[in-house]
Amino acid sequence: MKKNKKKKKTLWKKFLTIFFAIFLIFSTVYVTYAISLYKSIETLLRILGCITLSVFSLLLFTLLNKFKKFSKATLFIIFSIISLLYCGSLTFVGNKVNNIYKKISTISSNNYDNYSTSIITRKNYGANDINDIKNGKIGIINDEDDYEGYTIGNKILKDNNLNNTVKYDGYIEMVTDLLNNKIDFAIVPTHYDSMLSSGEGFEDISQTTKIIYTKEEKKEKKMSTKSTKSLDEPFTVLIMGVDTVNDGFSSGFNGDALILVTFNPKTTNATILSIPRDTYMPISCMKDRKNKITNAGWRGESCIINSLENYFGIEIDYHVKINFNGVVDLVNALGGVEVDVPYSFCEQNSKRKWGKNTVFVKSGKQTLNGEKALAFARHRKITQYMINYCGPEYTSNGFYWNDFTRGQNQQIIINALLKKLKNIDSFSAVESILDTISKNIETDISTNNILSLYNLGKDSLKKSANKDEAFQMQKLYLLGHDASIYDYSFATNSGTKLVLYNYSVFEESKEAVIKAMKENLGLIEVTPVKTFTFSIKNKFEEKIIGKNITTRTSKLTLMPNFIGSDVGIANTFANNNNIHLNINYVDGTKGQVIGQIVSQSIPAKTDLDMLSSSRTLTVDVVQSVSNKEPEIIDNSEDDPYKNPFENNDSNQNTSDNSTDNSNENQDNTTPSSNNNENETTTPSVENTDNNQQTEEPKDTNQAQENKDSSQETTE
């Protein structure tokens, strides 16, 4: 009997000892595995930590095994409780560490593009389903490289036996015809509202149209960058802000916020460049047809990256895509950011809603929440919606806002976020932030490289222990001039055939920016500053490379409007610009003059770089004049070059400040208007050198930054 009782007393001890042995082994191995995932972070400390945990676990098991032999169970029970708490703590820590790693991996592990294509129609149109289309005219894009608009679009047509189609070169022209009742349906990317809503005349596009059918596809992503570069050496990263109302990403987007950063970990110096969304440059996925860089995003991040690489002549190692909803969530997770707002303004919220959802921000130093921080980073002009919803207190400072101030404001938000991130000191805070941003941030930086940012941050913090900023950030600036350009390439037979606003960068500014980036990347030697002047009487101004340049050269040459001019003027321009002039002589009418040009084959404001290889301009010239009255034909409705949202009154406003501050409302002029460009955009016959140099008034930079609030940008 006594032996049986003794066996029963020791049996439960053996059972608990085996249980805790298994639990100790599991928890120790689990936390060791979780720690081992963080390669390149404190390698020595991680190894020592794992060894220490293993030794302590072995010691705890040895003591537990020893105390089970004691006749009294008190010590065994105490050590059993200690073992249970220890194993539970190890499992909890291992789970936290493992979850953080998984969330970081999620940011960089997306190997698929999500494509979504929809059929839309006017809001008041009777069709509500694809079966209601019947014989209606359907607009479809005519670009085989456009996967959403062309490839998926044609699948929709084939699957549903739809044949009554009208082909278009661009979405703007197609949606314009839809709104003007020229077609009944349009096949567009599902995120068409974010693509078009920032353009004049399309602000309310989501309210005037509706989706009646959607087809989605997932396709393996073609990696835009394949860099294996370590973040321990100089690198470049492109930050792209995606303006959508929902979480996550689609394949195409508006490149509204483009920030190119170079970083040198050896010097902890960085350069940061906000690229204006309307910057005019060759777009790689459009067969190098020149266009505004924001439109490259419609074809995905690879198109933007390749275009910028070709434009600046540097390799972009990595990219980070941030959904604007992610900015709101991140700022809120950090408890807001400190910003000194220069002027009061208002803006729509992150879901693009006005009315009771309007975001109001007053001037002054303050803590901005997520919605206000996004509004500050997004705001660039005063619109009629703001005037309607906000009142004069928030709309009287329109002269301050433009694409450049928006880019500067985005940099301010980034700096404010970095200051907040410096103060994160707990697993729970890191996990909370990763939970917030993981669904709204996408990057091709590998997980191990993301983890290596820890060492980078630690070194920067050591060097900036007594400073507000973790590293030295040099701001860069692309200075240029406004240009209304006929959007069409005669070489590729593509474009919207509308006169649109663009921003053409001066060569000297571009070269200064490229030089600064290459110096920071160690690609060229740094040019030492040999002179420095300082006066206590003058307020210190931060140096912004590329902004304060004196000589300004533009390579942009536009086709003038020759209608009404003498043929000799066209002949001189053609000779100076290597253009073959073909003259057709026609009979004129009363009021016309012999030798006068009455039509031209290439519309005014066409970029000469977009001509076909033959570079031929055909003009009709009056050879004789009859007394017959000219027949007046109103064909404004059929004018393929006319912007349907043209505001003729606003087109009369012109700027007297400088070439880089012409009114953006001139975007909507038709090619037939006799509204000549300034010296840097459309050269006079007397000065047709493509590499023009223009000396500007002293207040040019200020004029560029302080655009009139009435300016609008047509996409």
ROFIGU-202456 format. One record per residue (C-alpha): residue in one letter; x, y, z. Coordinates in steps of 0.05 Angstrom, whole numbers, padded with zeros to 5 digits, always signed. Layout:
<pts>
AXYZ;...
</pts>
This chain:
<pts>
M+00000+00000+00000;K+00055+00049+00020;K+00093+00033-00044;N+00031+00048-00086;K+00019+00114-00050;K+00092+00133-00061;K+00087+00116-00135;K+00025+00159-00142;K+00060+00217-00108;T+00120+00213-00155;L+00079+00198-00217;W+00048+00267-00222;K+00116+00298-00212;K+00144+00257-00270;F+00085+00277-00313;L+00094+00352-00299;T+00170+00346-00309;I+00159+00315-00378;F+00107+00368-00395;F+00152+00426-00375;A+00211+00395-00411;I+00171+00393-00476;F+00143+00464-00463;L+00213+00490-00448;I+00242+00460-00511;F+00185+00486-00554;S+00186+00557-00526;T+00262+00562-00528;V+00266+00537-00600;Y+00207+00581-00621;V+00236+00646-00594;T+00305+00627-00621;Y+00275+00616-00690;A+00237+00683-00686;I+00301+00720-00666;S+00341+00686-00722;L+00294+00715-00774;Y+00322+00785-00762;K+00385+00776-00802;S+00435+00833-00801;I+00405+00864-00738;E+00451+00863-00678;T+00480+00795-00699;L+00525+00788-00638;L+00470+00807-00589;R+00422+00758-00622;I+00472+00701-00617;L+00487+00717-00544;G+00413+00723-00529;C+00397+00655-00559;I+00454+00622-00522;T+00433+00655-00456;L+00361+00632-00466;S+00383+00561-00481;V+00428+00557-00420;F+00375+00586-00374;S+00323+00538-00401;L+00370+00479-00389;L+00385+00504-00319;L+00312+00511-00303;F+00297+00441-00327;T+00355+00412-00287;L+00330+00445-00223;L+00259+00422-00236;N+00283+00351-00247;K+00323+00354-00183;F+00267+00381-00140;K+00219+00326-00162;K+00260+00277-00121;F+00248+00315-00056;S+00195+00286-00010;K+00164+00354+00000;A+00128+00380-00061;T+00133+00455-00043;L+00197+00471-00080;F+00175+00429-00140;I+00110+00467-00144;I+00146+00535-00139;F+00194+00517-00195;S+00137+00488-00236;I+00101+00556-00232;I+00166+00592-00250;S+00176+00545-00309;L+00105+00557-00332;L+00112+00632-00329;Y+00180+00629-00363;C+00155+00585-00420;G+00093+00627-00429;S+00136+00691-00432;L+00182+00660-00484;T+00123+00639-00526;F+00091+00707-00521;V+00155+00744-00540;G+00169+00695-00597;N+00099+00705-00624;K+00106+00781-00622;V+00174+00779-00656;N+00149+00730-00709;N+00086+00771-00723;I+00126+00835-00733;Y+00170+00798-00783;K+00109+00771-00820;K+00079+00841-00825;I+00144+00869-00852;S+00147+00811-00902;T+00077+00828-00925;I+00099+00897-00947;S+00151+00870-00995;S+00122+00803-01016;N+00068+00823-01065;N+00085+00788-01130;Y+00020+00801-01166;D-00014+00860-01200;N-00088+00869-01190;Y-00124+00890-01254;S-00195+00914-01255;T-00233+00940-01316;S-00304+00968-01317;I-00357+00990-01366;I-00384+01058-01347;T-00441+01101-01372;R-00474+01167-01355;K-00509+01170-01287;N-00577+01183-01318;Y-00570+01132-01374;G-00621+01075-01372;A-00571+01017-01371;N-00554+00986-01304;D-00525+00920-01326;I-00482+00893-01383;N-00545+00860-01411;D-00575+00930-01421;I-00521+00952-01470;K-00555+00924-01532;N-00535+00968-01592;G-00504+01026-01554;K-00437+01053-01577;I-00379+01029-01533;G-00313+01067-01529;I-00249+01027-01520;I-00176+01046-01518;N-00135+01030-01580;D-00068+01017-01546;E-00045+00944-01544;D+00004+00960-01487;D-00054+00980-01441;Y-00071+00915-01406;E-00132+00940-01369;G-00163+00983-01422;Y-00145+00943-01485;T-00131+00870-01466;I-00184+00861-01412;G-00230+00908-01449;N-00229+00864-01511;K-00241+00802-01468;I-00304+00835-01442;L-00327+00851-01513;K-00314+00780-01536;D-00345+00746-01476;N-00409+00786-01483;N-00413+00790-01560;L-00408+00865-01562;N-00386+00894-01629;N-00410+00966-01635;T-00344+00998-01614;V-00309+01065-01623;K-00233+01066-01614;Y-00196+01121-01578;D-00124+01141-01567;G-00135+01165-01496;Y-00183+01161-01437;I-00194+01236-01432;E-00221+01239-01503;M-00263+01177-01493;V-00295+01199-01427;T-00306+01268-01456;D-00346+01238-01513;L-00385+01196-01463;L-00405+01258-01423;N-00423+01294-01489;N-00469+01237-01511;K-00425+01218-01571;I-00419+01147-01543;D-00462+01110-01493;F-00410+01068-01456;A-00336+01069-01442;I-00288+01014-01422;V-00240+01042-01370;P-00198+01020-01311;T-00243+01013-01250;H-00203+01068-01215;Y-00220+01117-01271;D-00246+01167-01221;S-00178+01175-01187;M-00144+01178-01255;L-00187+01234-01281;S-00217+01272-01222;S-00158+01320-01215;G-00168+01345-01286;E-00210+01406-01303;G-00281+01386-01320;F-00274+01317-01288;E-00275+01337-01215;D-00345+01308-01207;I-00334+01248-01252;S-00355+01197-01199;Q-00421+01234-01191;T-00437+01240-01265;T-00420+01168-01285;K-00435+01098-01259;I-00404+01029-01266;I-00449+00975-01295;Y-00399+00918-01304;T-00330+00900-01276;K-00280+00846-01294;E-00220+00832-01249;E-00155+00795-01262;K-00093+00779-01222;K-00028+00774-01260;E+00043+00758-01239;K+00081+00822-01231;K+00139+00840-01276;M+00188+00868-01226;S+00205+00940-01245;T+00269+00938-01205;K+00314+00878-01193;S+00366+00911-01149;T+00405+00867-01102;K+00440+00927-01074;S+00450+00928-00999;L+00425+00988-00961;D+00495+00993-00931;E+00517+01027-00996;P+00488+01089-01030;F+00419+01077-01060;T+00360+01111-01091;V+00287+01101-01074;L+00225+01129-01109;I+00166+01143-01063;M+00100+01144-01101;G+00036+01170-01069;V-00026+01136-01096;D-00091+01174-01092;T-00147+01123-01081;V-00206+01121-01035;N-00199+01048-01016;D-00144+01007-00982;G-00095+00968-01025;F-00070+00980-01096;S-00088+00969-01168;S-00039+00961-01225;G-00050+01032-01251;F-00054+01097-01212;N-00044+01172-01215;G+00028+01191-01200;D+00005+01251-01160;A+00061+01250-01108;L+00130+01230-01134;I+00190+01238-01088;L+00259+01215-01109;V+00307+01204-01052;T+00382+01187-01054;F+00416+01165-00990;N+00488+01154-00973;P+00494+01112-00909;K+00568+01128-00903;T+00556+01202-00896;T+00483+01197-00873;N+00468+01251-00925;A+00404+01249-00967;T+00376+01288-01025;I+00301+01294-01034;L+00266+01317-01097;S+00191+01327-01105;I+00176+01318-01179;P+00117+01361-01203;R+00061+01317-01229;D+00057+01357-01295;T+00131+01352-01311;Y+00137+01342-01386;M+00184+01285-01406;P+00188+01223-01451;I+00145+01166-01424;S+00178+01099-01434;C+00115+01057-01440;M+00084+01106-01490;K+00141+01094-01540;D+00176+01154-01510;R+00120+01201-01528;K+00126+01262-01485;N+00073+01272-01433;K+00064+01293-01361;I+00096+01243-01313;T+00033+01233-01272;N+00000+01198-01332;A+00055+01146-01333;G+00025+01117-01270;W-00035+01094-01310;R+00010+01039-01337;G+00039+01020-01269;E+00101+01036-01227;S+00149+01006-01278;C+00129+01059-01329;I+00143+01116-01280;I+00209+01085-01257;N+00236+01073-01327;S+00215+01142-01350;L+00249+01176-01291;E+00312+01134-01298;N+00318+01156-01371;Y+00303+01228-01354;F+00354+01235-01297;G+00405+01185-01321;I+00409+01148-01254;E+00386+01079-01233;I+00327+01076-01185;D+00344+01018-01139;Y+00278+01012-01101;H+00208+01040-01099;V+00156+01049-01044;K+00083+01057-01063;I+00039+01090-01009;N-00036+01093-01012;F-00061+01161-00986;N-00104+01123-00937;G-00040+01095-00908;V-00016+01166-00893;V-00080+01180-00853;D-00073+01116-00813;L+00001+01123-00800;V-00005+01195-00775;N-00062+01175-00730;A-00023+01115-00703;L+00034+01161-00685;G-00013+01209-00649;G-00008+01264-00702;V+00051+01304-00729;E+00076+01374-00711;V+00072+01422-00771;D+00074+01497-00778;V+00020+01511-00830;P+00034+01577-00867;Y-00038+01593-00890;S-00108+01570-00875;F-00139+01524-00927;C-00192+01471-00937;E-00192+01406-00976;Q-00235+01345-00990;N-00224+01286-00943;S-00187+01221-00959;K-00250+01192-00990;R-00256+01254-01036;K-00319+01279-01002;W-00338+01351-00988;G-00396+01380-00948;K-00395+01356-00876;N-00331+01317-00892;T-00291+01378-00914;V-00224+01384-00878;F-00209+01453-00850;V-00138+01471-00830;K-00120+01538-00799;S-00052+01571-00803;G-00001+01564-00747;K+00041+01512-00711;Q-00002+01453-00691;T-00010+01378-00687;L-00044+01351-00749;N-00084+01287-00748;G-00084+01239-00807;E-00138+01274-00848;K-00108+01343-00838;A-00037+01318-00853;L-00061+01287-00918;A-00099+01351-00936;F-00035+01391-00924;A+00006+01343-00968;R-00047+01341-01023;H-00071+01413-01029;R-00045+01451-01090;K-00097+01500-01116;I-00163+01535-01101;T-00222+01504-01137;Q-00295+01524-01143;Y-00313+01468-01094;M-00270+01501-01041;I-00302+01569-01053;N-00370+01536-01047;Y-00356+01497-00984;C-00303+01535-00946;G-00311+01610-00948;P-00260+01667-00956;E-00221+01651-00893;Y-00196+01586-00925;T-00193+01608-00998;S-00162+01677-00996;N-00089+01652-00999;G-00093+01616-01065;F-00031+01652-01091;Y+00011+01610-01044;W-00011+01542-01068;N+00016+01505-01129;D+00051+01440-01147;F+00116+01464-01117;T+00088+01483-01049;R+00052+01417-01048;G+00118+01381-01060;Q+00150+01421-01004;N+00092+01405-00958;Q+00100+01331-00973;Q+00173+01337-00952;I+00151+01372-00888;I+00103+01315-00871;I+00158+01263-00884;N+00206+01300-00837;A+00151+01305-00784;L+00138+01230-00790;L+00212+01213-00784;K+00216+01254-00719;K+00157+01215-00691;L+00185+01148-00712;K+00250+01163-00674;N+00211+01158-00609;I+00182+01089-00619;D+00208+01044-00563;S+00163+00984-00555;F+00142+00921-00592;S+00069+00939-00585;A+00080+01007-00618;V+00118+00976-00676;E+00065+00922-00684;S+00009+00974-00683;I+00042+01017-00736;L+00056+00956-00781;D-00017+00935-00773;T-00037+01004-00796;I+00008+01010-00857;S+00017+00939-00882;K-00045+00942-00926;N-00028+01011-00954;I+00047+01006-00968;E+00080+00964-01022;T+00154+00960-01038;D+00204+00918-01076;I+00255+00926-01020;S+00269+00856-00993;T+00250+00839-00921;N+00323+00831-00902;N+00339+00900-00931;I+00280+00930-00894;L+00307+00900-00829;S+00376+00928-00844;L+00345+00997-00838;Y+00351+00985-00763;N+00427+00991-00766;L+00421+01050-00812;G+00373+01085-00764;K+00416+01069-00704;D+00478+01099-00736;S+00438+01161-00756;L+00410+01169-00686;K+00480+01166-00656;K+00504+01221-00702;S+00442+01264-00689;A+00435+01254-00614;N+00428+01328-00602;K+00393+01345-00667;D+00320+01344-00689;E+00336+01309-00755;A+00365+01239-00760;F+00405+01256-00822;Q+00424+01314-00867;M+00372+01324-00921;Q+00388+01368-00981;K+00326+01393-01017;L+00326+01394-01093;Y+00281+01434-01140;L+00262+01429-01213;L+00254+01500-01240;G+00218+01508-01306;H+00162+01544-01343;D+00089+01532-01358;A+00072+01507-01428;S+00006+01492-01463;I+00023+01435-01510;Y-00018+01399-01563;D-00020+01328-01537;Y-00006+01286-01598;S+00053+01250-01628;F+00056+01246-01703;A+00111+01194-01697;T+00069+01144-01659;N+00000+01170-01680;S-00022+01174-01607;G-00048+01227-01560;T-00111+01262-01537;K-00108+01317-01590;L-00122+01368-01536;V-00080+01428-01515;L-00060+01411-01443;Y-00020+01444-01389;N+00051+01417-01378;Y+00112+01438-01338;S+00177+01441-01378;V+00241+01441-01337;F+00299+01487-01351;E+00362+01449-01371;E+00407+01483-01320;S+00360+01465-01263;K+00356+01393-01286;E+00432+01388-01292;A+00442+01418-01222;V+00393+01367-01193;I+00426+01308-01229;K+00495+01331-01206;A+00472+01335-01133;M+00442+01265-01135;K+00503+01234-01169;E+00550+01268-01118;N+00510+01240-01060;L+00510+01170-01092;G+00586+01174-01101;L+00580+01168-01176;I+00620+01233-01187;E+00667+01272-01143;V+00637+01325-01098;T+00653+01396-01121;P+00680+01433-01060;V+00650+01500-01041;K+00708+01549-01042;T+00671+01613-01023;F+00619+01630-00972;T+00587+01696-00955;F+00547+01714-00894;S+00516+01776-00866;I+00483+01783-00798;K+00436+01833-00830;N+00407+01782-00879;K+00361+01726-00857;F+00390+01657-00869;E+00357+01619-00926;E+00364+01545-00935;K+00399+01527-01000;I+00354+01490-01049;I+00394+01462-01107;G+00363+01475-01176;K+00319+01532-01154;N+00359+01596-01157;I+00391+01591-01225;T+00404+01653-01267;T+00411+01625-01338;R+00351+01587-01361;T+00351+01545-01424;S+00290+01510-01452;K+00295+01456-01505;L+00221+01458-01517;T+00201+01486-01585;L+00128+01489-01604;M+00095+01498-01672;P+00069+01570-01678;N+00000+01588-01703;F+00014+01610-01775;I-00058+01622-01795;G-00066+01693-01818;S+00009+01702-01824;D+00050+01712-01887;V+00079+01648-01917;G+00149+01678-01910;I+00144+01672-01835;A+00128+01598-01839;N+00184+01589-01889;T+00235+01621-01843;F+00212+01580-01783;A+00215+01516-01825;N+00286+01530-01849;N+00311+01545-01778;N+00280+01482-01749;N+00296+01430-01802;I+00223+01424-01825;H+00202+01411-01897;L+00150+01462-01917;N+00099+01439-01968;I+00057+01496-01997;N-00012+01487-02028;Y-00038+01548-02065;V-00113+01560-02059;D-00163+01613-02080;G-00178+01662-02025;T-00241+01699-02006;K-00258+01771-01992;G-00217+01799-01935;Q-00159+01751-01945;V-00091+01772-01972;I-00048+01740-02026;G+00009+01701-01992;Q-00032+01692-01928;I-00034+01624-01895;V-00106+01599-01884;S-00093+01530-01856;Q-00035+01487-01830;S-00029+01411-01825;I+00007+01410-01758;P-00034+01444-01703;A-00005+01502-01664;K+00030+01485-01599;T+00054+01418-01624;D+00121+01398-01595;L+00170+01393-01654;D+00201+01332-01622;M+00135+01297-01632;L+00135+01304-01708;S+00141+01245-01755;S+00208+01228-01786;S+00190+01267-01850;R+00181+01331-01809;T+00134+01359-01862;L+00088+01419-01851;T+00035+01432-01904;V+00003+01500-01908;D-00052+01528-01953;V-00032+01596-01980;V-00077+01646-02016;Q-00055+01656-02089;S-00115+01698-02112;V-00173+01734-02079;S-00245+01737-02104;N-00299+01784-02080;K-00341+01725-02055;E-00359+01729-01982;P-00328+01673-01942;E-00376+01619-01921;I-00383+01616-01845;I-00388+01546-01819;D-00396+01533-01745;N-00360+01467-01733;S-00341+01478-01661;E-00380+01416-01641;D-00340+01373-01689;D-00272+01404-01675;P-00228+01345-01654;Y-00177+01391-01622;K-00225+01429-01578;N-00228+01416-01503;P-00302+01406-01486;F-00290+01438-01418;E-00260+01500-01447;N-00275+01564-01408;N-00265+01620-01458;D-00270+01674-01406;S-00214+01644-01365;N-00170+01637-01426;Q-00165+01712-01431;N-00126+01716-01367;T-00052+01719-01380;S+00008+01728-01335;D+00055+01786-01338;N+00105+01760-01286;S+00152+01714-01323;T+00157+01654-01369;D+00152+01605-01312;N+00087+01635-01287;S+00040+01635-01347;N-00033+01622-01331;E-00051+01549-01328;N-00120+01564-01355;Q-00088+01570-01423;D-00090+01494-01426;N-00158+01497-01458;T-00142+01539-01519;T-00152+01506-01586;P-00095+01498-01636;S-00127+01548-01683;S-00122+01605-01633;N-00069+01656-01646;N-00043+01656-01575;N+00032+01651-01582;E+00075+01620-01528;N+00127+01661-01491;E+00200+01661-01512;T+00218+01597-01477;T+00162+01555-01505;T+00145+01578-01575;P+00204+01614-01606;S+00194+01673-01652;V+00218+01667-01723;E+00277+01712-01706;N+00299+01665-01650;T+00288+01592-01668;D+00347+01560-01634;N+00321+01500-01596;N+00370+01514-01539;Q+00342+01582-01521;Q+00368+01622-01464;T+00322+01669-01428;E+00341+01718-01374;E+00283+01726-01327;P+00261+01783-01282;K+00290+01780-01212;D+00223+01760-01181;T+00215+01699-01225;N+00222+01647-01170;Q+00173+01683-01126;A+00125+01689-01184;Q+00130+01615-01197;E+00115+01598-01124;N+00058+01648-01118;K+00013+01629-01175;D-00054+01662-01181;S-00109+01623-01146;S-00151+01621-01209;Q-00103+01574-01244;E-00129+01505-01262;T-00093+01445-01288;T-00122+01402-01342;E-00101+01329-01341;
</pts>
